[in-house]
Amino acid sequence: MNPFVEVATKLDTFGRDCAITVALKISDDSCKMDEEQRAVFISLYDALPVYDSAIFGDGIHDLILETRNTPNASLYARIKKEREMAMDIITQERMKAFKSSVRTSLLIAQHKH
């Protein structure tokens, strides 16, 4: 199994919502990660299974896809609203813990393959 799929499927709803939030930050370029880390977290986002989010509405994936394909100021404004709402719920501390956990889980998954 692909390490990203393996890690993504093991995430709980909170973890999956964190992955979406990171994808939002990457999509509107407000993320401070380097390109390699951005690629890692977008791959994780792309591997997420379908689930019922505790934070986001049904259109969030379409918004991310549209922004990735045709970024513009209007989409960035919508993304900013969504990610700020999510970060109010998630908190910076819990987001940092999520990212660290994902990095560790991916290392373990990659070594198994």
Backbone as a chain_set.jsonl record, in Angstrom:
{"seq": "MNPFVEVATKLDTFGRDCAITVALKISDDSCKMDEEQRAVFISLYDALPVYDSAIFGDGIHDLILETRNTPNASLYARIKKEREMAMDIITQERMKAFKSSVRTSLLIAQHKH", "coords": {"N": [[0.845, -1.191, 0.0], [0.473, 2.226, -0.753], [2.387, 4.567, 1.063], [1.258, 7.102, 1.74], [-1.486, 6.702, 1.39], [-1.829, 4.699, 3.273], [-1.242, 6.069, 5.712], [-3.138, 8.164, 5.575], [-5.607, 6.794, 5.621], [-5.623, 5.86, 8.183], [-5.969, 8.065, 9.763], [-7.988, 9.835, 12.114], [-11.189, 11.572, 12.237], [-10.6, 14.191, 13.146], [-7.846, 14.366, 12.479], [-8.025, 14.122, 9.705], [-9.431, 16.441, 9.117], [-7.479, 18.24, 9.882], [-5.585, 17.689, 7.897], [-6.937, 18.646, 5.649], [-7.006, 21.342, 6.336], [-4.272, 22.009, 6.25], [-3.888, 21.605, 3.526], [-5.472, 23.694, 2.578], [-3.959, 25.873, 3.48], [-1.652, 25.501, 1.991], [-2.698, 25.759, -0.56], [-3.455, 28.464, -0.732], [-1.066, 29.635, -0.391], [-0.251, 30.424, 2.16], [1.156, 28.905, 3.814], [4.057, 27.986, 5.645], [5.826, 25.996, 5.074], [8.548, 24.258, 3.4], [9.043, 23.447, -0.12], [9.261, 20.649, -0.42], [8.038, 19.619, 1.905], [5.505, 20.687, 1.535], [4.713, 19.214, -0.705], [4.599, 16.677, 0.43], [2.463, 16.942, 2.29], [0.365, 17.67, 0.594], [0.185, 15.362, -0.902], [-0.661, 13.636, 1.102], [-3.165, 14.802, 1.667], [-4.394, 14.359, -0.845], [-4.682, 11.643, -0.696], [-6.647, 11.184, 1.148], [-9.45, 9.395, 2.37], [-12.982, 9.364, 1.52], [-15.032, 11.048, 3.807], [-17.036, 12.161, 6.613], [-16.707, 15.37, 7.472], [-15.952, 17.146, 10.482], [-15.691, 19.812, 10.552], [-15.68, 21.102, 7.999], [-17.715, 21.974, 5.12], [-19.45, 20.305, 2.375], [-18.407, 21.364, -0.029], [-15.682, 21.874, 0.202], [-13.553, 20.374, -0.89], [-13.862, 20.806, -3.616], [-13.341, 23.549, -3.68], [-10.623, 23.609, -2.947], [-9.522, 22.133, -5.087], [-10.249, 23.755, -7.295], [-8.807, 26.062, -6.653], [-6.208, 25.094, -6.746], [-6.04, 24.55, -9.458], [-6.804, 26.934, -10.858], [-5.778, 29.462, -9.52], [-6.849, 32.433, -7.846], [-7.61, 35.767, -6.64], [-10.194, 35.886, -5.541], [-10.766, 33.198, -4.918], [-8.685, 32.743, -3.122], [-9.499, 34.394, -1.024], [-11.822, 33.058, -0.172], [-10.662, 30.66, 0.646], [-9.01, 31.579, 2.714], [-10.913, 32.382, 4.619], [-12.074, 29.884, 5.25], [-9.824, 28.431, 6.245], [-9.022, 29.995, 8.428], [-11.271, 29.782, 10.079], [-11.15, 27.038, 10.565], [-8.66, 26.841, 11.89], [-9.205, 28.23, 14.212], [-10.682, 26.353, 15.545], [-9.013, 24.068, 15.557], [-6.494, 24.865, 16.625], [-3.156, 26.2, 16.928], [-1.21, 24.764, 18.347], [-2.207, 22.107, 18.415], [-2.226, 21.642, 15.682], [0.506, 21.672, 15.049], [1.288, 19.386, 16.45], [-0.149, 17.473, 15.017], [1.099, 17.629, 12.442], [3.694, 16.786, 13.079], [3.167, 14.172, 13.966], [2.172, 13.029, 11.598], [4.441, 13.169, 9.956], [6.151, 11.366, 11.302], [4.585, 8.996, 11.155], [4.545, 8.643, 8.375], [7.25, 8.168, 7.849], [7.594, 5.708, 9.146], [5.747, 4.146, 7.694], [6.897, 4.284, 5.125], [9.274, 2.911, 5.494], [8.404, 0.356, 5.811], [7.814, -0.464, 3.311]], "CA": [[0.0, 0.0, 0.0], [1.141, 3.515, -0.8], [2.506, 5.111, 2.43], [0.323, 8.213, 1.958], [-2.812, 6.101, 1.552], [-1.801, 4.005, 4.563], [-1.339, 7.059, 6.797], [-4.403, 8.903, 5.437], [-6.743, 5.968, 6.033], [-5.565, 5.656, 9.642], [-6.305, 9.314, 10.457], [-9.363, 10.007, 12.578], [-11.841, 12.736, 11.635], [-9.829, 15.385, 13.475], [-6.636, 14.339, 11.659], [-8.4, 14.384, 8.314], [-9.738, 17.871, 9.047], [-6.178, 18.922, 9.91], [-4.985, 17.528, 6.567], [-7.627, 19.599, 4.768], [-6.568, 22.686, 6.715], [-2.933, 22.195, 5.688], [-4.075, 21.759, 2.076], [-5.959, 25.06, 2.373], [-2.826, 26.786, 3.682], [-0.767, 25.329, 0.841], [-3.408, 26.253, -1.748], [-3.439, 29.939, -0.82], [0.333, 30.02, -0.179], [-0.016, 30.999, 3.486], [1.899, 27.874, 4.53], [5.472, 28.327, 5.747], [6.643, 24.815, 4.792], [9.3, 24.262, 2.152], [8.354, 22.764, -1.218], [9.217, 19.207, -0.168], [6.999, 19.363, 2.909], [4.218, 20.981, 0.883], [4.401, 18.058, -1.554], [4.237, 15.581, 1.344], [1.135, 17.15, 2.863], [-0.631, 17.624, -0.489], [0.012, 13.931, -1.204], [-1.506, 13.1, 2.171], [-4.519, 15.304, 1.396], [-4.913, 13.669, -2.023], [-4.935, 10.241, -0.336], [-7.72, 11.075, 2.139], [-10.688, 8.736, 1.942], [-14.204, 10.146, 1.713], [-15.481, 10.994, 5.204], [-17.851, 13.301, 7.045], [-15.897, 16.319, 8.229], [-16.55, 17.796, 11.645], [-15.438, 21.25, 10.421], [-15.895, 21.643, 6.661], [-18.875, 21.588, 4.329], [-19.223, 19.43, 1.225], [-17.717, 22.014, -1.136], [-14.293, 22.214, 0.514], [-12.626, 19.723, -1.828], [-13.992, 21.533, -4.885], [-12.647, 24.827, -3.5], [-9.182, 23.338, -3.002], [-9.197, 21.737, -6.454], [-10.356, 24.941, -8.152], [-7.699, 26.966, -6.325], [-4.985, 24.474, -7.264], [-6.063, 24.606, -10.924], [-6.9, 28.309, -11.354], [-5.742, 30.349, -8.354], [-7.144, 33.856, -8.036], [-7.853, 36.487, -5.389], [-11.505, 35.513, -5.002], [-10.617, 31.876, -4.3], [-7.825, 32.914, -1.942], [-10.326, 34.977, 0.043], [-12.679, 31.982, 0.341], [-9.778, 29.724, 1.353], [-8.585, 32.222, 3.962], [-12.046, 32.303, 5.546], [-12.196, 28.488, 5.68], [-8.683, 27.994, 7.06], [-9.051, 30.717, 9.7], [-12.319, 29.148, 10.867], [-10.634, 25.736, 10.992], [-7.574, 27.016, 12.867], [-9.823, 28.614, 15.488], [-11.127, 25.104, 16.172], [-7.899, 23.128, 15.708], [-5.435, 25.56, 17.37], [-1.789, 26.082, 16.41], [-0.513, 23.703, 19.081], [-2.68, 20.806, 17.938], [-1.804, 21.505, 14.285], [1.92, 21.287, 15.071], [1.329, 17.989, 16.882], [-0.637, 16.695, 13.874], [2.137, 17.575, 11.414], [4.766, 15.94, 13.595], [2.662, 12.803, 13.972], [2.105, 12.58, 10.208], [5.817, 12.948, 9.481], [6.604, 10.116, 11.924], [3.819, 7.893, 10.577], [4.992, 8.442, 6.998], [8.575, 7.522, 7.9], [7.364, 4.303, 9.491], [5.075, 3.503, 6.55], [7.831, 4.184, 4.007], [10.28, 1.893, 5.808], [7.767, -0.958, 5.695], [7.636, -0.795, 1.887]], "C": [[0.885, 1.247, 0.0], [1.202, 4.095, 0.622], [1.531, 6.255, 2.726], [-1.095, 7.694, 2.185], [-2.895, 5.406, 2.913], [-1.987, 4.979, 5.726], [-2.688, 7.773, 6.749], [-5.583, 8.083, 5.928], [-6.767, 5.728, 7.536], [-5.904, 6.912, 10.438], [-7.756, 9.29, 10.926], [-9.941, 11.274, 11.934], [-11.071, 14.02, 11.915], [-8.567, 15.464, 12.61], [-6.924, 14.638, 10.205], [-8.763, 15.854, 8.121], [-8.455, 18.707, 9.115], [-5.515, 18.847, 8.535], [-5.631, 18.478, 5.559], [-7.157, 21.018, 5.068], [-5.175, 22.981, 6.176], [-3.034, 22.38, 4.174], [-4.601, 23.156, 1.739], [-4.8, 26.051, 2.472], [-1.846, 26.707, 2.511], [-1.411, 25.953, -0.402], [-3.387, 27.774, -1.864], [-2.063, 30.518, -0.482], [0.569, 30.726, 1.156], [0.79, 30.036, 4.365], [3.386, 28.203, 4.516], [6.39, 27.128, 5.489], [7.433, 24.995, 3.501], [8.56, 23.407, 1.109], [8.233, 21.257, -0.979], [8.114, 18.858, 0.832], [5.607, 19.664, 2.348], [3.78, 19.784, 0.041], [3.957, 16.867, -0.703], [2.801, 15.758, 1.818], [0.033, 17.231, 1.803], [-0.866, 16.166, -0.889], [-0.849, 13.253, -0.156], [-2.957, 13.524, 1.951], [-5.153, 14.54, 0.234], [-5.276, 12.217, -1.728], [-6.079, 10.071, 0.667], [-8.917, 10.315, 1.579], [-11.878, 9.686, 2.136], [-14.654, 9.965, 3.162], [-16.347, 12.2, 5.49], [-17.013, 14.188, 7.95], [-16.677, 16.893, 9.398], [-16.474, 19.321, 11.511], [-15.925, 21.816, 9.094], [-17.172, 21.138, 6.007], [-18.464, 20.77, 3.112], [-18.373, 20.063, 0.121], [-16.237, 22.273, -0.927], [-13.315, 21.601, -0.478], [-12.672, 20.394, -3.198], [-13.255, 22.869, -4.821], [-11.136, 24.635, -3.6], [-8.76, 22.989, -4.428], [-9.211, 22.942, -7.393], [-9.186, 25.891, -7.908], [-6.375, 26.409, -6.832], [-4.907, 24.623, -8.787], [-6.04, 26.024, -11.475], [-6.919, 29.289, -10.187], [-6.07, 31.792, -8.722], [-7.529, 34.461, -6.688], [-9.175, 36.093, -4.741], [-11.438, 34.158, -4.294], [-9.74, 31.956, -3.052], [-8.609, 33.472, -0.759], [-11.237, 33.918, 0.665], [-11.859, 30.976, 1.146], [-9.38, 30.313, 2.707], [-9.687, 32.121, 5.015], [-12.173, 30.881, 6.119], [-11.05, 28.077, 6.608], [-8.63, 28.722, 8.402], [-10.116, 30.139, 10.623], [-11.812, 27.814, 11.422], [-9.558, 25.885, 12.063], [-8.098, 27.51, 14.209], [-10.258, 27.371, 16.258], [-9.943, 24.207, 16.503], [-6.852, 23.645, 16.697], [-4.051, 25.251, 16.791], [-1.047, 24.916, 17.057], [-0.922, 22.315, 18.58], [-2.297, 20.574, 16.481], [-0.335, 21.077, 14.218], [2.068, 19.824, 15.472], [0.874, 17.066, 15.75], [0.46, 16.533, 12.828], [3.286, 16.667, 11.841], [4.378, 14.466, 13.562], [2.618, 12.229, 12.552], [3.504, 12.288, 9.68], [6.366, 11.628, 10.027], [5.898, 8.915, 11.302], [4.248, 7.603, 9.141], [6.364, 7.774, 6.951], [8.435, 6.042, 8.189], [6.75, 3.551, 8.313], [6.027, 3.316, 5.372], [8.88, 3.109, 4.247], [9.709, 0.476, 5.711], [7.722, -1.413, 4.237], [8.964, -0.848, 1.165]], "O": [[1.913, 1.297, 0.675], [0.187, 4.117, 1.317], [1.031, 6.363, 3.846], [-1.813, 8.182, 3.057], [-3.9, 5.511, 3.615], [-2.797, 4.736, 6.62], [-3.315, 7.966, 7.79], [-6.474, 8.621, 6.586], [-7.818, 5.425, 8.1], [-6.104, 6.842, 11.651], [-8.639, 8.79, 10.229], [-9.254, 11.96, 11.176], [-10.906, 14.851, 11.021], [-8.259, 16.524, 12.067], [-6.152, 15.333, 9.545], [-8.445, 16.446, 7.09], [-8.36, 19.757, 8.48], [-4.947, 19.832, 8.063], [-4.943, 19.049, 4.713], [-6.935, 21.807, 4.15], [-4.92, 24.085, 5.695], [-2.339, 23.221, 3.605], [-4.214, 23.735, 0.723], [-4.677, 26.957, 1.647], [-1.282, 27.718, 2.092], [-0.731, 26.6, -1.198], [-3.309, 28.312, -2.968], [-1.911, 31.727, -0.308], [1.488, 31.537, 1.273], [1.067, 30.333, 5.527], [3.918, 28.648, 3.499], [7.604, 27.233, 5.668], [7.051, 25.771, 2.624], [7.579, 22.735, 1.425], [7.207, 20.659, -1.304], [7.352, 17.913, 0.624], [4.644, 18.964, 2.661], [2.615, 19.388, 0.073], [3.042, 16.136, -1.082], [2.007, 14.82, 1.752], [-1.117, 16.894, 2.087], [-1.998, 15.781, -1.183], [-1.672, 12.396, -0.48], [-3.869, 12.702, 2.038], [-6.308, 14.122, 0.315], [-6.092, 11.627, -2.436], [-6.443, 8.944, 1.002], [-9.346, 10.561, 0.451], [-11.771, 10.691, 2.84], [-14.655, 8.848, 3.68], [-16.388, 13.149, 4.706], [-16.656, 13.798, 9.062], [-17.888, 17.1, 9.322], [-17.12, 20.041, 12.272], [-16.52, 22.893, 9.063], [-17.648, 20.039, 6.291], [-17.277, 20.57, 2.855], [-17.681, 19.342, -0.598], [-15.591, 22.845, -1.805], [-12.345, 22.25, -0.867], [-11.645, 20.533, -3.863], [-12.619, 23.277, -5.793], [-10.451, 25.413, -4.265], [-7.752, 23.497, -4.919], [-8.291, 23.125, -8.191], [-8.638, 26.46, -8.852], [-5.518, 27.162, -7.295], [-3.821, 24.802, -9.337], [-5.34, 26.298, -12.45], [-7.957, 29.882, -9.892], [-5.637, 32.306, -9.754], [-7.745, 33.739, -5.715], [-9.257, 35.98, -3.518], [-11.986, 33.992, -3.204], [-10.025, 31.309, -2.045], [-8.397, 33.058, 0.381], [-11.406, 33.881, 1.884], [-12.298, 30.498, 2.192], [-9.411, 29.62, 3.724], [-9.414, 31.809, 6.174], [-12.356, 30.704, 7.324], [-11.282, 27.447, 7.639], [-8.235, 28.132, 9.408], [-9.888, 30.018, 11.827], [-12.017, 27.499, 12.594], [-9.546, 25.134, 13.038], [-7.491, 27.234, 15.243], [-10.204, 27.349, 17.488], [-9.87, 23.647, 17.597], [-6.379, 22.877, 17.535], [-3.818, 24.176, 16.238], [-0.339, 24.171, 16.379], [-0.07, 21.456, 18.351], [-2.067, 19.433, 16.079], [0.024, 20.213, 13.417], [2.883, 19.102, 14.898], [1.451, 15.997, 15.551], [0.724, 15.419, 12.376], [3.786, 15.872, 11.045], [5.178, 13.616, 13.171], [2.986, 11.074, 12.335], [3.722, 11.267, 9.028], [6.979, 10.859, 9.287], [6.544, 7.924, 10.96], [4.308, 6.442, 8.734], [6.609, 6.911, 6.108], [9.084, 5.215, 7.549], [7.186, 2.45, 7.977], [5.97, 2.292, 4.69], [9.33, 2.462, 3.301], [10.456, -0.488, 5.547], [7.605, -2.606, 3.96], [9.003, -1.112, -0.036]]}, "num_chains": 1, "name": "protein.A"}
